[in-house]
């Protein structure tokens, strides 16, 4: 029994060392560019071989000490990597939304309203919008699936009495020439950005330009919570403009960020795996009773699907009306 316990303990040591080296390898891969990354790989390989030699020769105390020092060095380096505002961003994520409030009216700066030509080309336009949060008449969850049906990009759209809609999208803030990778999202590769946009920009980009599968779900939320949710997105935009933060594939992505905002407003939103598997979010919202409780879930999903909508003219209000044609009574 004692021999088996000793064997299990030594196995744990090897697994822990391998996990540390593997994590450090991914961190190096996503934080360094050539040729420096190759020097970092070499240093990591030497460290791994050194630990393996110590454990193989049963110099357990030396191995633990070396592993602790390695971990401390990596942790010190990792903790010093801070998010930044001054990178060479792609045009569509150049700005976080910012806002100011005066006399009950809210002024939103940097509302995106691009005219998309291709997935990478657009006529750029950043606008200022002035709205009254008390005039919000609707809130919708818009899901866009581009690959696996279990994963969707989540947008939250607020409608106002004058017919305009402002959509919030929590996204990775990609630099020019940078591609998204979900693994890199665990290793401080991307900053977080809150985009406020016109539906004619951000939804049409997905329905017509990228050809993604888009669905729109009207939510039944009290006016008080709706207003607070709207203001929470704006507060997050202001915060990120002042203090940048990292995107994280699990804890700070396009679905979990809105979820955490809602959790601050109501205790009805309990933790659920469908928040991470965002393609399944409609069933979660339906169970919460905020997504057409008068209809069966399968009927809601079928009705929510959005077909390509075309340009919609220069009128964002007309585009938003077409977007909701399936829900028109």
LINPE-V325743 format. One record per residue. N is the residue number from 0. OMEGA is omega in radians with two decimals (NA if undefined). NEAR is the number of other C-alpha atoms within 12 Angstrom. D_LAST is the distance of its C-alpha to the last C-alpha in Angstrom with 2 decimals. Layout:
BEGIN
N:OMEGA:NEAR:D_LAST ; N:OMEGA:NEAR:D_LAST
END
This chain:
BEGIN
0:3.14:7:72.33 ; 1:3.12:8:73.42 ; 2:3.11:9:73.55 ; 3:3.13:10:70.01 ; 4:3.12:11:68.74 ; 5:3.12:12:70.56 ; 6:3.12:13:69.09 ; 7:3.14:14:65.54 ; 8:3.12:16:66.17 ; 9:3.08:22:67.48 ; 10:3.10:16:64.52 ; 11:3.12:16:62.21 ; 12:3.13:26:64.15 ; 13:-3.14:26:63.71 ; 14:3.14:18:59.96 ; 15:3.12:23:59.55 ; 16:3.13:32:61.59 ; 17:3.13:24:59.65 ; 18:3.12:17:56.30 ; 19:3.14:27:57.59 ; 20:3.13:30:58.92 ; 21:3.12:21:55.73 ; 22:3.13:23:53.55 ; 23:3.12:32:55.97 ; 24:3.09:27:55.86 ; 25:3.14:26:52.09 ; 26:3.11:30:52.37 ; 27:-3.10:31:55.09 ; 28:-3.05:26:53.18 ; 29:-3.09:30:50.16 ; 30:-3.10:27:52.18 ; 31:3.04:21:55.07 ; 32:3.08:15:55.39 ; 33:0.05:13:58.31 ; 34:-3.06:11:61.23 ; 35:-3.11:15:61.01 ; 36:-3.13:20:58.79 ; 37:3.06:17:61.67 ; 38:3.12:17:64.08 ; 39:3.07:24:61.67 ; 40:-3.11:26:61.32 ; 41:3.12:16:65.12 ; 42:3.13:20:65.53 ; 43:3.13:31:63.03 ; 44:3.11:20:64.83 ; 45:3.12:16:68.17 ; 46:-3.14:30:66.75 ; 47:3.12:29:65.33 ; 48:3.11:20:68.69 ; 49:3.10:24:70.52 ; 50:3.13:34:68.48 ; 51:3.13:28:68.91 ; 52:3.14:18:72.67 ; 53:-3.14:23:72.97 ; 54:-3.14:29:71.15 ; 55:3.11:17:73.00 ; 56:3.09:13:76.32 ; 57:3.03:16:75.17 ; 58:-2.94:17:75.48 ; 59:-3.14:20:72.65 ; 60:3.10:15:73.27 ; 61:3.10:19:73.46 ; 62:3.12:28:70.32 ; 63:3.13:24:68.36 ; 64:3.14:18:69.74 ; 65:3.14:24:68.87 ; 66:3.11:32:65.33 ; 67:3.12:21:64.87 ; 68:3.10:18:66.15 ; 69:3.14:25:63.91 ; 70:3.13:27:60.86 ; 71:-3.14:16:61.87 ; 72:3.14:18:62.32 ; 73:-3.14:27:58.96 ; 74:3.12:17:57.21 ; 75:3.10:12:58.94 ; 76:-3.09:16:57.87 ; 77:-3.13:22:54.30 ; 78:-3.14:15:53.95 ; 79:3.13:12:55.10 ; 80:-3.05:22:52.30 ; 81:3.06:20:49.97 ; 82:-3.04:25:46.64 ; 83:3.09:25:46.95 ; 84:-2.87:25:45.13 ; 85:3.11:17:47.42 ; 86:3.14:20:46.80 ; 87:-2.97:17:46.07 ; 88:2.91:23:42.29 ; 89:-3.06:22:39.98 ; 90:-3.05:27:38.30 ; 91:3.09:39:34.75 ; 92:-3.08:35:36.01 ; 93:-3.04:31:38.59 ; 94:2.80:38:37.10 ; 95:3.00:42:35.66 ; 96:3.03:41:33.22 ; 97:-3.06:35:35.16 ; 98:3.02:31:34.25 ; 99:-3.12:22:35.89 ; 100:3.10:20:34.81 ; 101:3.08:13:36.10 ; 102:-3.14:12:35.21 ; 103:3.10:15:31.87 ; 104:-3.13:17:30.81 ; 105:3.09:24:30.89 ; 106:3.11:23:32.24 ; 107:3.04:35:31.36 ; 108:3.12:28:33.96 ; 109:2.97:34:33.72 ; 110:-3.04:37:29.99 ; 111:3.08:39:29.96 ; 112:-3.10:35:28.41 ; 113:2.91:33:30.32 ; 114:-3.04:33:29.94 ; 115:3.10:28:30.62 ; 116:3.02:18:32.86 ; 117:-3.14:16:33.86 ; 118:-3.08:21:33.60 ; 119:-3.11:18:36.57 ; 120:3.14:16:36.54 ; 121:2.93:20:34.44 ; 122:-3.00:17:34.83 ; 123:3.10:22:35.06 ; 124:3.05:21:33.52 ; 125:-2.99:27:33.49 ; 126:2.98:21:31.94 ; 127:3.12:22:32.10 ; 128:3.07:28:28.96 ; 129:-3.08:25:29.17 ; 130:3.03:31:26.36 ; 131:-3.11:26:26.09 ; 132:3.10:35:25.02 ; 133:3.14:23:23.98 ; 134:3.10:25:21.24 ; 135:-3.10:30:19.41 ; 136:-3.10:28:15.77 ; 137:3.01:34:14.78 ; 138:-3.08:37:16.79 ; 139:2.95:39:16.18 ; 140:3.13:39:18.74 ; 141:-3.12:42:19.28 ; 142:-3.12:40:21.76 ; 143:-3.11:41:23.93 ; 144:-3.13:29:26.35 ; 145:-3.11:21:29.37 ; 146:3.13:15:31.80 ; 147:3.12:15:31.84 ; 148:3.12:19:28.51 ; 149:-3.09:21:29.78 ; 150:3.13:28:29.94 ; 151:2.98:32:27.14 ; 152:-3.06:41:27.17 ; 153:3.04:40:24.93 ; 154:3.09:43:23.39 ; 155:-3.04:44:21.72 ; 156:3.12:40:19.49 ; 157:3.12:43:19.10 ; 158:-3.10:36:16.78 ; 159:-3.08:28:18.24 ; 160:-3.14:17:17.47 ; 161:3.09:20:18.88 ; 162:3.13:24:16.41 ; 163:3.08:30:19.07 ; 164:3.06:41:19.03 ; 165:-3.09:46:22.25 ; 166:3.03:38:22.76 ; 167:-3.14:46:25.71 ; 168:3.09:44:27.56 ; 169:-2.95:40:30.73 ; 170:2.92:37:32.98 ; 171:3.14:40:36.56 ; 172:-3.03:42:38.37 ; 173:3.00:31:40.07 ; 174:3.07:24:43.18 ; 175:-3.14:16:43.94 ; 176:-3.09:13:45.14 ; 177:3.11:17:43.82 ; 178:3.14:17:41.80 ; 179:2.97:22:39.75 ; 180:-3.10:18:41.29 ; 181:3.11:19:40.02 ; 182:3.09:20:43.67 ; 183:3.10:27:44.43 ; 184:3.06:29:41.67 ; 185:-2.94:26:44.03 ; 186:3.02:30:46.95 ; 187:3.11:34:46.07 ; 188:-3.04:36:45.33 ; 189:2.94:38:42.20 ; 190:-3.14:40:41.28 ; 191:3.11:41:37.84 ; 192:3.02:45:35.60 ; 193:3.13:45:32.36 ; 194:2.91:43:30.54 ; 195:-3.02:46:28.02 ; 196:2.95:42:26.25 ; 197:-3.14:40:23.64 ; 198:-3.12:46:20.91 ; 199:3.04:39:22.13 ; 200:-2.85:44:25.43 ; 201:3.10:44:25.07 ; 202:3.13:52:22.02 ; 203:3.08:39:23.04 ; 204:-3.09:33:26.52 ; 205:-3.10:33:25.31 ; 206:-2.96:32:22.87 ; 207:-3.03:28:24.96 ; 208:-3.12:28:28.43 ; 209:-3.13:23:29.23 ; 210:3.12:22:27.07 ; 211:3.11:27:26.03 ; 212:-3.02:31:23.37 ; 213:3.08:38:20.59 ; 214:-3.14:39:17.70 ; 215:-3.09:39:15.27 ; 216:3.07:40:14.62 ; 217:-3.07:36:12.88 ; 218:3.12:31:15.53 ; 219:-3.10:23:15.74 ; 220:-3.11:29:18.98 ; 221:3.12:18:20.60 ; 222:-3.12:21:20.95 ; 223:3.14:20:24.68 ; 224:3.11:27:24.62 ; 225:3.13:32:22.08 ; 226:-3.13:29:24.48 ; 227:3.10:26:27.48 ; 228:3.09:34:26.12 ; 229:-3.13:41:25.56 ; 230:3.12:35:29.09 ; 231:3.06:30:30.49 ; 232:3.14:39:29.54 ; 233:3.13:38:31.25 ; 234:3.11:25:34.23 ; 235:3.09:32:34.60 ; 236:3.10:35:34.56 ; 237:-3.12:28:37.28 ; 238:-3.14:20:39.23 ; 239:3.07:29:39.25 ; 240:3.13:28:40.33 ; 241:-3.09:18:43.22 ; 242:-3.11:20:44.05 ; 243:-3.14:27:42.89 ; 244:-3.13:32:42.14 ; 245:2.89:33:42.18 ; 246:3.02:37:39.26 ; 247:-3.04:31:39.73 ; 248:-3.11:30:38.22 ; 249:-2.94:23:37.74 ; 250:-3.10:20:37.88 ; 251:-3.14:29:36.39 ; 252:-2.99:37:33.82 ; 253:3.13:39:30.24 ; 254:-3.06:39:28.89 ; 255:3.12:33:31.71 ; 256:3.04:37:31.86 ; 257:3.13:37:28.30 ; 258:3.13:37:29.07 ; 259:3.08:25:32.28 ; 260:3.12:28:30.59 ; 261:3.14:27:28.17 ; 262:3.10:19:31.24 ; 263:-3.03:18:32.80 ; 264:-3.09:23:29.99 ; 265:3.10:19:29.40 ; 266:3.14:14:31.43 ; 267:-3.10:20:28.47 ; 268:-3.12:25:28.61 ; 269:3.12:19:31.59 ; 270:-3.10:17:33.38 ; 271:-3.13:20:32.10 ; 272:-3.11:19:33.11 ; 273:3.02:24:29.51 ; 274:3.09:32:29.65 ; 275:3.05:28:32.35 ; 276:-2.90:27:30.86 ; 277:3.05:33:27.73 ; 278:3.12:32:26.22 ; 279:-3.09:30:25.91 ; 280:-3.14:40:24.29 ; 281:-3.14:39:20.87 ; 282:3.09:29:22.81 ; 283:3.13:27:24.58 ; 284:3.12:32:21.54 ; 285:3.11:27:20.03 ; 286:3.10:22:23.39 ; 287:3.13:22:23.43 ; 288:-3.12:22:20.27 ; 289:-3.11:28:18.51 ; 290:3.07:30:16.21 ; 291:3.13:28:13.51 ; 292:3.11:23:16.30 ; 293:-3.10:13:14.18 ; 294:3.01:18:14.07 ; 295:-3.07:17:17.19 ; 296:-3.11:24:18.36 ; 297:3.09:17:18.76 ; 298:3.10:20:15.18 ; 299:-3.12:25:14.14 ; 300:3.14:30:16.80 ; 301:-3.11:19:15.88 ; 302:-3.06:24:12.26 ; 303:-3.04:32:13.76 ; 304:-3.08:28:16.18 ; 305:3.08:32:16.34 ; 306:3.04:26:18.33 ; 307:-2.96:24:20.81 ; 308:-3.12:28:19.31 ; 309:-3.07:26:22.48 ; 310:-3.07:26:23.83 ; 311:-3.12:22:20.91 ; 312:3.09:16:23.69 ; 313:-3.01:17:25.25 ; 314:3.12:20:22.11 ; 315:3.13:31:20.80 ; 316:3.12:24:17.86 ; 317:3.12:23:16.79 ; 318:3.14:27:17.42 ; 319:3.10:39:15.30 ; 320:3.10:22:12.31 ; 321:-3.12:27:13.14 ; 322:-3.08:37:13.70 ; 323:-3.08:33:10.16 ; 324:-3.11:18:8.78 ; 325:-3.09:22:8.43 ; 326:3.13:24:6.22 ; 327:-3.12:12:3.79 ; 328:NA:5:0.00
END
